[in-house]
């Protein structure tokens, strides 16, 4: 169970109005799709095309019938473009980026969706269903194109046979489901390490909550040992940091308040299951 006591009703991701997803950009000797997504994110922000809220990695089906490089994962970038979002500019910049940065032998695909598209009747559900299928079945480009065309979502190939459009559209759907993937990037995420109080962490990184497997949430003064690998997961439409009580105990309290507890982020092997 992943819940949080006294959690905010609205996620910090709620202002997302543009999703940009990429897939099949690499080969065995090149940077992975996750790394390229972070570079693309920086370029889009640098061009003034949006404010970035996060980038989520989504694991798709691993099957010998699918030509993937190592893990068959795709990435979705969440942006705030505003009422005057330059979707054409995002599409142009994203396509040019993939054609410039896509590795030899890769089949890059780009998907760009806006809230105007996914807020249509049943659109979110249909996209989420497509993403869920991509985790369990071998899909084809025709089905991806048909869905994107019907919902007014941009989908384009940028090298090779363009097979990456399947994973790119799946990443959009899985991100919109709010129940799949882990964050490769959030503002401030890669700047935190070591120990911090929960209150300080919430101020530094726009997660919605930290919770343990039972759903317990740290107190604002509790200490969290972050380590060097901080990766929130996407659950319930919210960015959730998985933590566990520190078995070595809690620091002593020097006043009459409830004593602060110590927590540690869940091991990366646990996080990687999301």
SULRA-V764558 format. One record per residue. N is the residue number from 1. RES is the residue in one small letter. SS is DSSP state (h for helix, s for strand, l for the rest). OMEGA is omega in whole degrees, -180 to 180 (NA if undefined). NEAR is the number of other C-alpha atoms within 10 Angstrom. Layout:
N_RES_SS_OMEGA_NEAR, N_RES_SS_OMEGA_NEAR
//
This chain:
1_x_l_177_9, 2_x_l_178_17, 3_x_l_176_18, 4_x_l_178_18, 5_x_l_179_11, 6_x_l_-179_8, 7_x_l_177_12, 8_x_l_-177_11, 9_x_l_-176_8, 10_x_l_179_11, 11_x_l_174_16, 12_x_l_177_15, 13_x_l_-172_19, 14_x_l_-179_11, 15_x_l_177_15, 16_x_l_175_20, 17_x_l_174_21, 18_x_s_174_26, 19_x_s_179_23, 20_x_s_-176_27, 21_x_s_178_30, 22_x_s_178_35, 23_x_s_175_35, 24_x_l_-177_32, 25_x_l_-167_31, 26_x_l_167_24, 27_x_l_-174_18, 28_x_l_-177_12, 29_x_l_-175_9, 30_x_l_172_14, 31_x_l_-178_14, 32_x_l_-179_21, 33_x_h_179_24, 34_x_h_178_22, 35_x_h_179_15, 36_x_h_179_21, 37_x_h_179_28, 38_x_h_176_17, 39_x_h_178_13, 40_x_h_178_20, 41_x_h_179_26, 42_x_h_-179_14, 43_x_h_180_15, 44_x_h_178_21, 45_x_h_180_15, 46_x_h_178_11, 47_x_l_180_12, 48_x_l_-175_14, 49_x_l_178_22, 50_x_l_174_22, 51_x_s_-174_18, 52_x_s_177_21, 53_x_s_-179_19, 54_x_s_175_22, 55_x_s_-176_26, 56_x_s_177_28, 57_x_s_-178_27, 58_x_s_-180_24, 59_x_s_178_23, 60_x_l_-177_23, 61_x_l_172_20, 62_x_l_-174_18, 63_x_l_-178_12, 64_x_l_179_8, 65_x_l_-179_8, 66_x_l_-179_13, 67_x_l_179_14, 68_x_l_-177_23, 69_x_l_-178_17, 70_x_l_-175_11, 71_x_l_-176_11, 72_x_l_175_19, 73_x_s_177_25, 74_x_s_-173_29, 75_x_s_178_33, 76_x_s_179_34, 77_x_s_178_28, 78_x_s_-178_26, 79_x_s_166_25, 80_x_s_-180_19, 81_x_l_-180_22, 82_x_l_-176_14, 83_x_l_179_7, 84_x_l_-179_7, 85_x_l_-179_17, 86_x_l_-177_15, 87_x_h_179_17, 88_x_h_178_12, 89_x_h_177_14, 90_x_h_178_21, 91_x_h_-179_19, 92_x_h_-179_11, 93_x_h_180_16, 94_x_h_179_26, 95_x_h_179_21, 96_x_h_179_13, 97_x_h_-178_18, 98_x_h_179_24, 99_x_h_179_16, 100_x_h_-171_11, 101_x_h_180_17, 102_x_l_-176_26, 103_x_l_177_22, 104_x_l_179_14, 105_x_l_179_15, 106_x_l_-178_22, 107_x_l_-170_25, 108_x_l_175_30, 109_x_s_-178_31, 110_x_s_172_27, 111_x_s_176_28, 112_x_s_-179_25, 113_x_s_177_23, 114_x_s_-180_20, 115_x_h_178_13, 116_x_h_178_13, 117_x_h_-174_17, 118_x_h_177_22, 119_x_l_174_13, 120_x_l_-178_12, 121_x_l_177_10, 122_x_l_-176_11, 123_x_h_-179_18, 124_x_h_-179_21, 125_x_h_-180_16, 126_x_h_178_16, 127_x_h_178_25, 128_x_h_178_24, 129_x_h_177_15, 130_x_h_179_24, 131_x_h_180_27, 132_x_h_178_19, 133_x_h_-179_16, 134_x_h_176_23, 135_x_l_-173_19, 136_x_l_-177_12, 137_x_l_174_14, 138_x_l_-178_15, 139_x_l_-180_17, 140_x_l_-178_12, 141_x_h_-178_14, 142_x_h_-180_11, 143_x_h_178_12, 144_x_h_-180_20, 145_x_h_-179_18, 146_x_h_-180_11, 147_x_h_-180_17, 148_x_h_180_20, 149_x_h_-177_12, 150_x_h_-176_10, 151_x_h_179_21, 152_x_l_180_17, 153_x_l_178_19, 154_x_s_178_19, 155_x_s_-177_23, 156_x_s_175_22, 157_x_s_-179_22, 158_x_l_177_23, 159_x_l_179_22, 160_x_l_179_17, 161_x_l_177_14, 162_x_l_-177_18, 163_x_l_179_25, 164_x_h_178_30, 165_x_h_-180_30, 166_x_h_-180_31, 167_x_h_179_34, 168_x_h_179_31, 169_x_h_177_34, 170_x_h_180_33, 171_x_h_176_36, 172_x_h_-179_32, 173_x_h_-179_28, 174_x_h_176_31, 175_x_h_-180_29, 176_x_h_178_21, 177_x_h_-179_22, 178_x_l_-173_17, 179_x_l_-178_17, 180_x_l_170_24, 181_x_l_176_27, 182_x_s_-177_26, 183_x_s_171_23, 184_x_s_-179_22, 185_x_s_166_23, 186_x_l_177_20, 187_x_l_177_14, 188_x_l_-172_12, 189_x_h_-176_20, 190_x_h_178_14, 191_x_h_-178_10, 192_x_l_177_16, 193_x_l_179_15, 194_x_s_-178_10, 195_x_s_176_16, 196_x_s_172_18, 197_x_s_180_20, 198_x_h_178_22, 199_x_h_178_15, 200_x_h_179_15, 201_x_h_180_22, 202_x_h_179_15, 203_x_h_-175_11, 204_x_h_-175_15, 205_x_l_-175_15, 206_x_l_170_19, 207_x_l_177_22, 208_x_l_-180_22, 209_x_s_167_24, 210_x_s_-178_27, 211_x_s_175_24, 212_x_l_-176_22, 213_x_l_179_14, 214_x_l_-178_11, 215_x_l_180_15, 216_x_l_-179_17, 217_x_l_178_25, 218_x_l_171_25, 219_x_l_-174_16, 220_x_l_-180_14, 221_x_l_178_16, 222_x_l_-178_20, 223_x_s_178_23, 224_x_s_175_26, 225_x_s_-171_21, 226_x_s_-174_19, 227_x_s_-176_14, 228_x_l_-173_12, 229_x_l_-177_15, 230_x_l_-178_22, 231_x_l_174_24, 232_x_l_176_27, 233_x_s_-180_27, 234_x_s_-180_25, 235_x_s_-179_19, 236_x_l_-178_14, 237_x_l_-175_19, 238_x_s_177_21, 239_x_s_-173_26, 240_x_s_174_24, 241_x_s_-180_24, 242_x_s_-179_24, 243_x_s_176_24, 244_x_s_176_21, 245_x_s_179_21, 246_x_l_-176_15, 247_x_l_-179_9, 248_x_l_174_8, 249_x_l_-174_10, 250_x_l_178_15, 251_x_l_179_12, 252_x_l_176_10, 253_x_l_-180_11, 254_x_l_178_9, 255_x_l_-175_7, 256_x_l_179_6, 257_x_l_176_7, 258_x_l_-177_11, 259_x_l_177_15, 260_x_l_177_18, 261_x_l_177_20, 262_x_s_-180_24, 263_x_s_176_26, 264_x_s_178_18, 265_x_s_-180_25, 266_x_l_-179_22, 267_x_l_-178_14, 268_x_h_178_12, 269_x_h_176_8, 270_x_h_-178_10, 271_x_h_-177_18, 272_x_l_175_13, 273_x_l_-178_11, 274_x_l_NA_17
//
